[in-house]
């Protein structure tokens, strides 16, 4: 829990430092436009990916299948959309990595699956069979 709280302090400080550095390097106006552009582009990509994930979950449920893979995709897309809307370059990069399918599959899903397995082994997550 300590590392989680420290992330809420360290990451905004680093984001602010990078924004100030960017404003000094390329100018305040360009930095502002860049942040707005990444937010708009990120929101568009998040909307497209979110609709796709929702359709996949819906199709699986209609076919009486568990939408495990699609649900994790949906959670990653949701988290990515929040990150791209937040102002800052680090959050934008993290958000786009979560929104893009191949990077999501390589960088994030293995850790999510590992975390879920760990929770299942410790009894914190219970899988029920029909």
N, CA, C and O atoms as a GROMACS GRO file, in nm:
protein
  520
    1UNK      N    1   0.082  -0.119   0.000
    1UNK     CA    2   0.000   0.000   0.000
    1UNK      C    3   0.086   0.126   0.000
    1UNK      O    4   0.047   0.230  -0.053
    2UNK      N    5   0.206   0.116   0.061
    2UNK     CA    6   0.294   0.232   0.064
    2UNK      C    7   0.336   0.275  -0.077
    2UNK      O    8   0.341   0.394  -0.106
    3UNK      N    9   0.365   0.177  -0.163
    3UNK     CA   10   0.406   0.211  -0.299
    3UNK      C   11   0.292   0.274  -0.376
    3UNK      O   12   0.316   0.358  -0.463
    4UNK      N   13   0.169   0.235  -0.346
    4UNK     CA   14   0.053   0.290  -0.414
    4UNK      C   15   0.035   0.438  -0.379
    4UNK      O   16   0.008   0.520  -0.466
    5UNK      N   17   0.051   0.471  -0.252
    5UNK     CA   18   0.039   0.609  -0.208
    5UNK      C   19   0.154   0.693  -0.264
    5UNK      O   20   0.133   0.807  -0.306
    6UNK      N   21   0.273   0.635  -0.265
    6UNK     CA   22   0.387   0.711  -0.319
    6UNK      C   23   0.371   0.738  -0.468
    6UNK      O   24   0.420   0.840  -0.518
    7UNK      N   25   0.303   0.649  -0.540
    7UNK     CA   26   0.277   0.674  -0.682
    7UNK      C   27   0.188   0.797  -0.702
    7UNK      O   28   0.205   0.871  -0.799
    8UNK      N   29   0.095   0.818  -0.609
    8UNK     CA   30   0.008   0.935  -0.619
    8UNK      C   31   0.083   1.064  -0.591
    8UNK      O   32   0.034   1.173  -0.623
    9UNK      N   33   0.200   1.054  -0.534
    9UNK     CA   34   0.282   1.172  -0.509
    9UNK      C   35   0.389   1.186  -0.617
    9UNK      O   36   0.410   1.296  -0.670
   10UNK      N   37   0.456   1.077  -0.650
   10UNK     CA   38   0.568   1.082  -0.743
   10UNK      C   39   0.524   1.108  -0.887
   10UNK      O   40   0.580   1.194  -0.954
   11UNK      N   41   0.424   1.035  -0.934
   11UNK     CA   42   0.381   1.048  -1.074
   11UNK      C   43   0.332   1.189  -1.106
   11UNK      O   44   0.375   1.245  -1.207
   12UNK      N   45   0.244   1.250  -1.026
   12UNK     CA   46   0.206   1.389  -1.059
   12UNK      C   47   0.324   1.486  -1.057
   12UNK      O   48   0.329   1.579  -1.138
   13UNK      N   49   0.419   1.464  -0.966
   13UNK     CA   50   0.536   1.552  -0.962
   13UNK      C   51   0.620   1.538  -1.088
   13UNK      O   52   0.666   1.637  -1.144
   14UNK      N   53   0.639   1.415  -1.135
   14UNK     CA   54   0.715   1.391  -1.258
   14UNK      C   55   0.638   1.447  -1.378
   14UNK      O   56   0.698   1.507  -1.467
   15UNK      N   57   0.506   1.427  -1.381
   15UNK     CA   58   0.423   1.482  -1.489
   15UNK      C   59   0.438   1.634  -1.494
   15UNK      O   60   0.456   1.692  -1.602
   16UNK      N   61   0.430   1.697  -1.379
   16UNK     CA   62   0.442   1.842  -1.374
   16UNK      C   63   0.580   1.889  -1.421
   16UNK      O   64   0.592   1.987  -1.493
   17UNK      N   65   0.684   1.817  -1.379
   17UNK     CA   66   0.820   1.850  -1.422
   17UNK      C   67   0.832   1.841  -1.575
   17UNK      O   68   0.889   1.929  -1.639
   18UNK      N   69   0.779   1.732  -1.632
   18UNK     CA   70   0.787   1.713  -1.777
   18UNK      C   71   0.706   1.820  -1.850
   18UNK      O   72   0.749   1.871  -1.954
   19UNK      N   73   0.589   1.856  -1.798
   19UNK     CA   74   0.509   1.961  -1.859
   19UNK      C   75   0.583   2.096  -1.856
   19UNK      O   76   0.583   2.170  -1.954
   20UNK      N   77   0.644   2.127  -1.742
   20UNK     CA   78   0.721   2.251  -1.733
   20UNK      C   79   0.840   2.250  -1.827
   20UNK      O   80   0.870   2.350  -1.893
   21UNK      N   81   0.909   2.138  -1.834
   21UNK     CA   82   1.023   2.124  -1.924
   21UNK      C   83   0.979   2.137  -2.070
   21UNK      O   84   1.046   2.202  -2.150
   22UNK      N   85   0.867   2.076  -2.102
   22UNK     CA   86   0.814   2.084  -2.238
   22UNK      C   87   0.774   2.228  -2.272
   22UNK      O   88   0.800   2.277  -2.382
   23UNK      N   89   0.710   2.295  -2.177
   23UNK     CA   90   0.672   2.434  -2.199
   23UNK      C   91   0.793   2.523  -2.222
   23UNK      O   92   0.788   2.616  -2.302
   24UNK      N   93   0.901   2.493  -2.151
   24UNK     CA   94   1.023   2.571  -2.167
   24UNK      C   95   1.092   2.539  -2.300
   24UNK      O   96   1.151   2.627  -2.363
   25UNK      N   97   1.084   2.410  -2.342
   25UNK     CA   98   1.154   2.367  -2.462
   25UNK      C   99   1.079   2.404  -2.590
   25UNK      O  100   1.137   2.465  -2.680
   26UNK      N  101   0.952   2.367  -2.600
   26UNK     CA  102   0.877   2.391  -2.724
   26UNK      C  103   0.778   2.506  -2.713
   26UNK      O  104   0.720   2.548  -2.813
   27UNK      N  105   0.761   2.556  -2.594
   27UNK     CA  106   0.669   2.668  -2.574
   27UNK      C  107   0.541   2.623  -2.506
   27UNK      O  108   0.497   2.510  -2.521
   28UNK      N  109   0.483   2.715  -2.431
   28UNK     CA  110   0.362   2.685  -2.355
   28UNK      C  111   0.244   2.655  -2.448
   28UNK      O  112   0.168   2.562  -2.423
   29UNK      N  113   0.231   2.732  -2.555
   29UNK     CA  114   0.120   2.711  -2.648
   29UNK      C  115   0.124   2.575  -2.715
   29UNK      O  116   0.022   2.507  -2.724
   30UNK      N  117   0.242   2.536  -2.762
   30UNK     CA  118   0.255   2.405  -2.827
   30UNK      C  119   0.235   2.291  -2.728
   30UNK      O  120   0.176   2.188  -2.761
   31UNK      N  121   0.284   2.310  -2.608
   31UNK     CA  122   0.263   2.207  -2.505
   31UNK      C  123   0.114   2.191  -2.477
   31UNK      O  124   0.064   2.079  -2.468
   32UNK      N  125   0.045   2.303  -2.464
   32UNK     CA  126  -0.100   2.299  -2.440
   32UNK      C  127  -0.173   2.232  -2.555
   32UNK      O  128  -0.259   2.147  -2.532
   33UNK      N  129  -0.138   2.268  -2.678
   33UNK     CA  130  -0.202   2.206  -2.795
   33UNK      C  131  -0.172   2.056  -2.803
   33UNK      O  132  -0.258   1.977  -2.840
   34UNK      N  133  -0.051   2.019  -2.768
   34UNK     CA  134  -0.013   1.877  -2.769
   34UNK      C  135  -0.094   1.798  -2.668
   34UNK      O  136  -0.139   1.687  -2.697
   35UNK      N  137  -0.114   1.853  -2.550
   35UNK     CA  138  -0.194   1.786  -2.448
   35UNK      C  139  -0.339   1.774  -2.491
   35UNK      O  140  -0.402   1.670  -2.472
   36UNK      N  141  -0.394   1.881  -2.550
   36UNK     CA  142  -0.532   1.877  -2.600
   36UNK      C  143  -0.544   1.775  -2.712
   36UNK      O  144  -0.640   1.697  -2.715
   37UNK      N  145  -0.449   1.773  -2.804
   37UNK     CA  146  -0.454   1.681  -2.918
   37UNK      C  147  -0.447   1.535  -2.871
   37UNK      O  148  -0.523   1.451  -2.919
   38UNK      N  149  -0.357   1.506  -2.778
   38UNK     CA  150  -0.348   1.366  -2.730
   38UNK      C  151  -0.475   1.326  -2.656
   38UNK      O  152  -0.517   1.211  -2.663
   39UNK      N  153  -0.537   1.421  -2.586
   39UNK     CA  154  -0.663   1.391  -2.518
   39UNK      C  155  -0.775   1.361  -2.616
   39UNK      O  156  -0.851   1.267  -2.596
   40UNK      N  157  -0.784   1.442  -2.722
   40UNK     CA  158  -0.890   1.422  -2.822
   40UNK      C  159  -0.867   1.292  -2.899
   40UNK      O  160  -0.960   1.213  -2.918
   41UNK      N  161  -0.744   1.271  -2.944
   41UNK     CA  162  -0.713   1.148  -3.018
   41UNK      C  163  -0.733   1.027  -2.928
   41UNK      O  164  -0.788   0.925  -2.971
   42UNK      N  165  -0.690   1.037  -2.804
   42UNK     CA  166  -0.707   0.927  -2.710
   42UNK      C  167  -0.853   0.896  -2.683
   42UNK      O  168  -0.892   0.779  -2.674
   43UNK      N  169  -0.935   0.999  -2.669
   43UNK     CA  170  -1.078   0.979  -2.646
   43UNK      C  171  -1.142   0.909  -2.767
   43UNK      O  172  -1.228   0.822  -2.751
   44UNK      N  173  -1.101   0.947  -2.886
   44UNK     CA  174  -1.153   0.884  -3.008
   44UNK      C  175  -1.115   0.736  -3.014
   44UNK      O  176  -1.199   0.650  -3.039
   45UNK      N  177  -0.986   0.708  -2.990
   45UNK     CA  178  -0.940   0.568  -2.991
   45UNK      C  179  -1.008   0.488  -2.881
   45UNK      O  180  -1.045   0.373  -2.903
   46UNK      N  181  -1.024   0.548  -2.764
   46UNK     CA  182  -1.089   0.480  -2.652
   46UNK      C  183  -1.234   0.447  -2.686
   46UNK      O  184  -1.283   0.339  -2.652
   47UNK      N  185  -1.302   0.538  -2.751
   47UNK     CA  186  -1.441   0.514  -2.790
   47UNK      C  187  -1.450   0.398  -2.887
   47UNK      O  188  -1.533   0.309  -2.870
   48UNK      N  189  -1.364   0.397  -2.989
   48UNK     CA  190  -1.367   0.288  -3.088
   48UNK      C  191  -1.333   0.154  -3.022
   48UNK      O  192  -1.402   0.055  -3.044
   49UNK      N  193  -1.228   0.152  -2.940
   49UNK     CA  194  -1.187   0.028  -2.874
   49UNK      C  195  -1.293  -0.018  -2.772
   49UNK      O  196  -1.319  -0.137  -2.758
   50UNK      N  197  -1.352   0.077  -2.702
   50UNK     CA  198  -1.456   0.044  -2.604
   50UNK      C  199  -1.578  -0.017  -2.668
   50UNK      O  200  -1.634  -0.113  -2.616
   51UNK      N  201  -1.620   0.039  -2.780
   51UNK     CA  202  -1.736  -0.017  -2.852
   51UNK      C  203  -1.704  -0.158  -2.901
   51UNK      O  204  -1.788  -0.248  -2.892
   52UNK      N  205  -1.583  -0.177  -2.952
   52UNK     CA  206  -1.541  -0.310  -2.998
   52UNK      C  207  -1.542  -0.410  -2.882
   52UNK      O  208  -1.592  -0.522  -2.898
   53UNK      N  209  -1.488  -0.371  -2.768
   53UNK     CA  210  -1.484  -0.461  -2.651
   53UNK      C  211  -1.624  -0.491  -2.602
   53UNK      O  212  -1.654  -0.605  -2.566
   54UNK      N  213  -1.711  -0.390  -2.601
   54UNK     CA  214  -1.849  -0.413  -2.558
   54UNK      C  215  -1.921  -0.511  -2.649
   54UNK      O  216  -1.994  -0.598  -2.602
   55UNK      N  217  -1.899  -0.498  -2.779
   55UNK     CA  218  -1.962  -0.592  -2.874
   55UNK      C  219  -1.911  -0.734  -2.854
   55UNK      O  220  -1.988  -0.830  -2.862
   56UNK      N  221  -1.780  -0.748  -2.827
   56UNK     CA  222  -1.723  -0.880  -2.805
   56UNK      C  223  -1.781  -0.944  -2.678
   56UNK      O  224  -1.813  -1.063  -2.678
   57UNK      N  225  -1.793  -0.867  -2.572
   57UNK     CA  226  -1.852  -0.918  -2.448
   57UNK      C  227  -1.997  -0.956  -2.472
   57UNK      O  228  -2.043  -1.062  -2.429
   58UNK      N  229  -2.069  -0.870  -2.541
   58UNK     CA  230  -2.210  -0.896  -2.570
   58UNK      C  231  -2.227  -1.023  -2.654
   58UNK      O  232  -2.316  -1.104  -2.626
   59UNK      N  233  -2.143  -1.041  -2.755
   59UNK     CA  234  -2.150  -1.160  -2.838
   59UNK      C  235  -2.123  -1.287  -2.757
   59UNK      O  236  -2.191  -1.388  -2.774
   60UNK      N  237  -2.025  -1.282  -2.669
   60UNK     CA  238  -1.994  -1.398  -2.586
   60UNK      C  239  -2.110  -1.433  -2.493
   60UNK      O  240  -2.144  -1.550  -2.476
   61UNK      N  241  -2.169  -1.331  -2.434
   61UNK     CA  242  -2.281  -1.355  -2.342
   61UNK      C  243  -2.399  -1.413  -2.420
   61UNK      O  244  -2.467  -1.503  -2.370
   62UNK      N  245  -2.425  -1.362  -2.539
   62UNK     CA  246  -2.534  -1.414  -2.621
   62UNK      C  247  -2.512  -1.560  -2.658
   62UNK      O  248  -2.608  -1.637  -2.673
   63UNK      N  249  -2.384  -1.599  -2.673
   63UNK     CA  250  -2.350  -1.737  -2.709
   63UNK      C  251  -2.324  -1.823  -2.584
   63UNK      O  252  -2.270  -1.933  -2.595
   64UNK      N  253  -2.362  -1.772  -2.468
   64UNK     CA  254  -2.347  -1.845  -2.341
   64UNK      C  255  -2.202  -1.882  -2.312
   64UNK      O  256  -2.174  -1.991  -2.263
   65UNK      N  257  -2.111  -1.792  -2.342
   65UNK     CA  258  -1.969  -1.811  -2.314
   65UNK      C  259  -1.925  -1.706  -2.212
   65UNK      O  260  -1.977  -1.595  -2.209
   66UNK      N  261  -1.828  -1.744  -2.130
   66UNK     CA  262  -1.774  -1.648  -2.033
   66UNK      C  263  -1.684  -1.549  -2.106
   66UNK      O  264  -1.593  -1.589  -2.179
   67UNK      N  265  -1.707  -1.421  -2.088
   67UNK     CA  266  -1.629  -1.320  -2.160
   67UNK      C  267  -1.502  -1.277  -2.085
   67UNK      O  268  -1.478  -1.158  -2.068
   68UNK      N  269  -1.423  -1.372  -2.040
   68UNK     CA  270  -1.306  -1.339  -1.957
   68UNK      C  271  -1.206  -1.251  -2.032
   68UNK      O  272  -1.170  -1.143  -1.985
   69UNK      N  273  -1.162  -1.296  -2.148
   69UNK     CA  274  -1.063  -1.221  -2.226
   69UNK      C  275  -1.117  -1.084  -2.264
   69UNK      O  276  -1.045  -0.984  -2.252
   70UNK      N  277  -1.240  -1.078  -2.307
   70UNK     CA  278  -1.299  -0.952  -2.349
   70UNK      C  279  -1.323  -0.860  -2.230
   70UNK      O  280  -1.313  -0.738  -2.244
   71UNK      N  281  -1.353  -0.916  -2.115
   71UNK     CA  282  -1.372  -0.833  -1.995
   71UNK      C  283  -1.241  -0.768  -1.954
   71UNK      O  284  -1.239  -0.651  -1.915
   72UNK      N  285  -1.131  -0.842  -1.962
   72UNK     CA  286  -1.001  -0.784  -1.929
   72UNK      C  287  -0.963  -0.678  -2.031
   72UNK      O  288  -0.908  -0.574  -1.995
   73UNK      N  289  -0.994  -0.703  -2.158
   73UNK     CA  290  -0.972  -0.599  -2.260
   73UNK      C  291  -1.051  -0.473  -2.226
   73UNK      O  292  -0.999  -0.362  -2.234
   74UNK      N  293  -1.176  -0.492  -2.187
   74UNK     CA  294  -1.261  -0.379  -2.151
   74UNK      C  295  -1.206  -0.300  -2.033
   74UNK      O  296  -1.209  -0.177  -2.033
   75UNK      N  297  -1.156  -0.371  -1.933
   75UNK     CA  298  -1.096  -0.302  -1.818
   75UNK      C  299  -0.971  -0.225  -1.857
   75UNK      O  300  -0.949  -0.113  -1.811
   76UNK      N  301  -0.889  -0.285  -1.942
   76UNK     CA  302  -0.768  -0.216  -1.989
   76UNK      C  303  -0.804  -0.093  -2.071
   76UNK      O  304  -0.741   0.012  -2.057
   77UNK      N  305  -0.905  -0.104  -2.155
   77UNK     CA  306  -0.949   0.009  -2.237
   77UNK      C  307  -1.006   0.119  -2.148
   77UNK      O  308  -0.981   0.237  -2.171
   78UNK      N  309  -1.082   0.080  -2.046
   78UNK     CA  310  -1.137   0.178  -1.953
   78UNK      C  311  -1.024   0.254  -1.882
   78UNK      O  312  -1.027   0.376  -1.874
   79UNK      N  313  -0.926   0.179  -1.831
   79UNK     CA  314  -0.812   0.243  -1.763
   79UNK      C  315  -0.734   0.331  -1.860
   79UNK      O  316  -0.693   0.441  -1.825
   80UNK      N  317  -0.713   0.281  -1.982
   80UNK     CA  318  -0.640   0.358  -2.083
   80UNK      C  319  -0.712   0.487  -2.118
   80UNK      O  320  -0.648   0.590  -2.138
   81UNK      N  321  -0.844   0.482  -2.127
   81UNK     CA  322  -0.919   0.603  -2.161
   81UNK      C  323  -0.909   0.707  -2.050
   81UNK      O  324  -0.904   0.826  -2.077
   82UNK      N  325  -0.905   0.662  -1.926
   82UNK     CA  326  -0.887   0.757  -1.816
   82UNK      C  327  -0.748   0.821  -1.824
   82UNK      O  328  -0.734   0.942  -1.805
   83UNK      N  329  -0.646   0.739  -1.852
   83UNK     CA  330  -0.510   0.792  -1.859
   83UNK      C  331  -0.492   0.892  -1.974
   83UNK      O  332  -0.422   0.992  -1.956
   84UNK      N  333  -0.552   0.867  -2.091
   84UNK     CA  334  -0.532   0.961  -2.202
   84UNK      C  335  -0.607   1.091  -2.182
   84UNK      O  336  -0.569   1.194  -2.239
   85UNK      N  337  -0.710   1.090  -2.102
   85UNK     CA  338  -0.784   1.213  -2.077
   85UNK      C  339  -0.712   1.299  -1.973
   85UNK      O  340  -0.723   1.422  -1.976
   86UNK      N  341  -0.638   1.236  -1.882
   86UNK     CA  342  -0.561   1.312  -1.783
   86UNK      C  343  -0.451   1.392  -1.853
   86UNK      O  344  -0.388   1.342  -1.946
   87UNK      N  345  -0.428   1.515  -1.808
   87UNK     CA  346  -0.320   1.592  -1.870
   87UNK      C  347  -0.184   1.541  -1.826
   87UNK      O  348  -0.160   1.516  -1.708
   88UNK      N  349  -0.096   1.527  -1.921
   88UNK     CA  350   0.040   1.483  -1.892
   88UNK      C  351   0.088   1.384  -1.995
   88UNK      O  352   0.009   1.310  -2.054
   89UNK      N  353   0.218   1.383  -2.016
   89UNK     CA  354   0.274   1.296  -2.119
   89UNK      C  355   0.290   1.152  -2.073
   89UNK      O  356   0.269   1.060  -2.152
   90UNK      N  357   0.327   1.131  -1.949
   90UNK     CA  358   0.342   0.994  -1.898
   90UNK      C  359   0.207   0.923  -1.897
   90UNK      O  360   0.198   0.808  -1.940
   91UNK      N  361   0.104   0.991  -1.850
   91UNK     CA  362  -0.029   0.930  -1.848
   91UNK      C  363  -0.079   0.904  -1.990
   91UNK      O  364  -0.147   0.804  -2.014
   92UNK      N  365  -0.047   0.993  -2.084
   92UNK     CA  366  -0.088   0.971  -2.223
   92UNK      C  367  -0.020   0.848  -2.282
   92UNK      O  368  -0.084   0.767  -2.349
   93UNK      N  369   0.110   0.834  -2.257
   93UNK     CA  370   0.183   0.718  -2.309
   93UNK      C  371   0.126   0.590  -2.249
   93UNK      O  372   0.101   0.493  -2.321
   94UNK      N  373   0.105   0.589  -2.119
   94UNK     CA  374   0.048   0.471  -2.054
   94UNK      C  375  -0.091   0.441  -2.108
   94UNK      O  376  -0.126   0.325  -2.132
   95UNK      N  377  -0.171   0.546  -2.126
   95UNK     CA  378  -0.306   0.528  -2.178
   95UNK      C  379  -0.307   0.471  -2.319
   95UNK      O  380  -0.385   0.379  -2.347
   96UNK      N  381  -0.222   0.523  -2.407
   96UNK     CA  382  -0.217   0.471  -2.543
   96UNK      C  383  -0.167   0.327  -2.545
   96UNK      O  384  -0.214   0.246  -2.626
   97UNK      N  385  -0.072   0.293  -2.458
   97UNK     CA  386  -0.025   0.154  -2.451
   97UNK      C  387  -0.137   0.060  -2.407
   97UNK      O  388  -0.144  -0.054  -2.453
   98UNK      N  389  -0.225   0.108  -2.319
   98UNK     CA  390  -0.340   0.026  -2.277
   98UNK      C  391  -0.447   0.018  -2.386
   98UNK      O  392  -0.521  -0.080  -2.393
   99UNK      N  393  -0.458   0.119  -2.468
   99UNK     CA  394  -0.562   0.121  -2.572
   99UNK      C  395  -0.525   0.040  -2.695
   99UNK      O  396  -0.614  -0.013  -2.763
  100UNK      N  397  -0.398   0.029  -2.724
  100UNK     CA  398  -0.355  -0.041  -2.845
  100UNK      C  399  -0.345  -0.191  -2.814
  100UNK      O  400  -0.274  -0.231  -2.722
  101UNK      N  401  -0.416  -0.271  -2.893
  101UNK     CA  402  -0.425  -0.415  -2.868
  101UNK      C  403  -0.294  -0.489  -2.850
  101UNK      O  404  -0.277  -0.557  -2.749
  102UNK      N  405  -0.200  -0.480  -2.944
  102UNK     CA  406  -0.076  -0.557  -2.929
  102UNK      C  407   0.004  -0.519  -2.804
  102UNK      O  408   0.057  -0.607  -2.736
  103UNK      N  409   0.014  -0.390  -2.775
  103UNK     CA  410   0.090  -0.352  -2.654
  103UNK      C  411   0.015  -0.393  -2.528
  103UNK      O  412   0.077  -0.428  -2.428
  104UNK      N  413  -0.116  -0.388  -2.533
  104UNK     CA  414  -0.198  -0.432  -2.419
  104UNK      C  415  -0.174  -0.580  -2.393
  104UNK      O  416  -0.159  -0.622  -2.278
  105UNK      N  417  -0.169  -0.660  -2.500
  105UNK     CA  418  -0.149  -0.804  -2.486
  105UNK      C  419  -0.010  -0.839  -2.436
  105UNK      O  420   0.006  -0.933  -2.358
  106UNK      N  421   0.091  -0.764  -2.478
  106UNK     CA  422   0.229  -0.794  -2.441
  106UNK      C  423   0.266  -0.737  -2.305
  106UNK      O  424   0.329  -0.806  -2.224
  107UNK      N  425   0.227  -0.613  -2.278
  107UNK     CA  426   0.276  -0.543  -2.159
  107UNK      C  427   0.188  -0.557  -2.035
  107UNK      O  428   0.239  -0.557  -1.924
  108UNK      N  429   0.057  -0.569  -2.053
  108UNK     CA  430  -0.031  -0.561  -1.938
  108UNK      C  431  -0.104  -0.691  -1.903
  108UNK      O  432  -0.114  -0.726  -1.786
  109UNK      N  433  -0.154  -0.760  -2.003
  109UNK     CA  434  -0.233  -0.880  -1.975
  109UNK      C  435  -0.158  -0.988  -1.898
  109UNK      O  436  -0.216  -1.048  -1.808
  110UNK      N  437  -0.031  -1.015  -1.930
  110UNK     CA  438   0.039  -1.117  -1.850
  110UNK      C  439   0.041  -1.084  -1.701
  110UNK      O  440   0.027  -1.174  -1.617
  111UNK      N  441   0.059  -0.957  -1.667
  111UNK     CA  442   0.059  -0.918  -1.526
  111UNK      C  443  -0.079  -0.929  -1.464
  111UNK      O  444  -0.093  -0.967  -1.347
  112UNK      N  445  -0.182  -0.896  -1.541
  112UNK     CA  446  -0.319  -0.907  -1.491
  112UNK      C  447  -0.353  -1.053  -1.465
  112UNK      O  448  -0.410  -1.086  -1.361
  113UNK      N  449  -0.319  -1.142  -1.560
  113UNK     CA  450  -0.345  -1.285  -1.541
  113UNK      C  451  -0.269  -1.340  -1.422
  113UNK      O  452  -0.322  -1.419  -1.345
  114UNK      N  453  -0.144  -1.298  -1.408
  114UNK     CA  454  -0.063  -1.343  -1.295
  114UNK      C  455  -0.126  -1.296  -1.163
  114UNK      O  456  -0.132  -1.373  -1.067
  115UNK      N  457  -0.172  -1.173  -1.158
  115UNK     CA  458  -0.235  -1.119  -1.039
  115UNK      C  459  -0.363  -1.195  -1.006
  115UNK      O  460  -0.389  -1.226  -0.890
  116UNK      N  461  -0.444  -1.226  -1.108
  116UNK     CA  462  -0.568  -1.300  -1.086
  116UNK      C  463  -0.537  -1.441  -1.036
  116UNK      O  464  -0.602  -1.488  -0.942
  117UNK      N  465  -0.439  -1.508  -1.097
  117UNK     CA  466  -0.401  -1.642  -1.050
  117UNK      C  467  -0.355  -1.640  -0.904
  117UNK      O  468  -0.389  -1.728  -0.826
  118UNK      N  469  -0.277  -1.539  -0.870
  118UNK     CA  470  -0.229  -1.526  -0.732
  118UNK      C  471  -0.348  -1.508  -0.636
  118UNK      O  472  -0.350  -1.569  -0.529
  119UNK      N  473  -0.444  -1.427  -0.673
  119UNK     CA  474  -0.563  -1.406  -0.591
  119UNK      C  475  -0.646  -1.534  -0.580
  119UNK      O  476  -0.703  -1.563  -0.475
  120UNK      N  477  -0.652  -1.611  -0.689
  120UNK     CA  478  -0.727  -1.737  -0.686
  120UNK      C  479  -0.660  -1.838  -0.594
  120UNK      O  480  -0.727  -1.908  -0.518
  121UNK      N  481  -0.526  -1.847  -0.600
  121UNK     CA  482  -0.453  -1.940  -0.515
  121UNK      C  483  -0.466  -1.906  -0.367
  121UNK      O  484  -0.470  -1.995  -0.282
  122UNK      N  485  -0.472  -1.778  -0.337
  122UNK     CA  486  -0.484  -1.737  -0.197
  122UNK      C  487  -0.628  -1.742  -0.147
  122UNK      O  488  -0.653  -1.719  -0.029
  123UNK      N  489  -0.722  -1.772  -0.236
  123UNK     CA  490  -0.862  -1.783  -0.196
  123UNK      C  491  -0.937  -1.652  -0.196
  123UNK      O  492  -1.051  -1.647  -0.150
  124UNK      N  493  -0.876  -1.546  -0.244
  124UNK     CA  494  -0.942  -1.416  -0.247
  124UNK      C  495  -1.037  -1.402  -0.365
  124UNK      O  496  -1.127  -1.318  -0.362
  125UNK      N  497  -1.018  -1.484  -0.467
  125UNK     CA  498  -1.108  -1.487  -0.582
  125UNK      C  499  -1.154  -1.630  -0.596
  125UNK      O  500  -1.073  -1.722  -0.600
  126UNK      N  501  -1.284  -1.648  -0.604
  126UNK     CA  502  -1.341  -1.782  -0.616
  126UNK      C  503  -1.406  -1.795  -0.752
  126UNK      O  504  -1.485  -1.710  -0.793
  127UNK      N  505  -1.371  -1.903  -0.823
  127UNK     CA  506  -1.429  -1.928  -0.953
  127UNK      C  507  -1.541  -2.029  -0.935
  127UNK      O  508  -1.520  -2.137  -0.881
  128UNK      N  509  -1.658  -1.992  -0.981
  128UNK     CA  510  -1.773  -2.080  -0.967
  128UNK      C  511  -1.802  -2.144  -1.103
  128UNK      O  512  -1.802  -2.077  -1.206
  129UNK      N  513  -1.827  -2.274  -1.102
  129UNK     CA  514  -1.863  -2.345  -1.224
  129UNK      C  515  -2.013  -2.364  -1.228
  129UNK      O  516  -2.076  -2.387  -1.124
  130UNK      N  517  -2.071  -2.355  -1.347
  130UNK     CA  518  -2.218  -2.372  -1.358
  130UNK      C  519  -2.262  -2.513  -1.329
  130UNK      O  520  -2.382  -2.542  -1.334
   0.00000   0.00000   0.00000
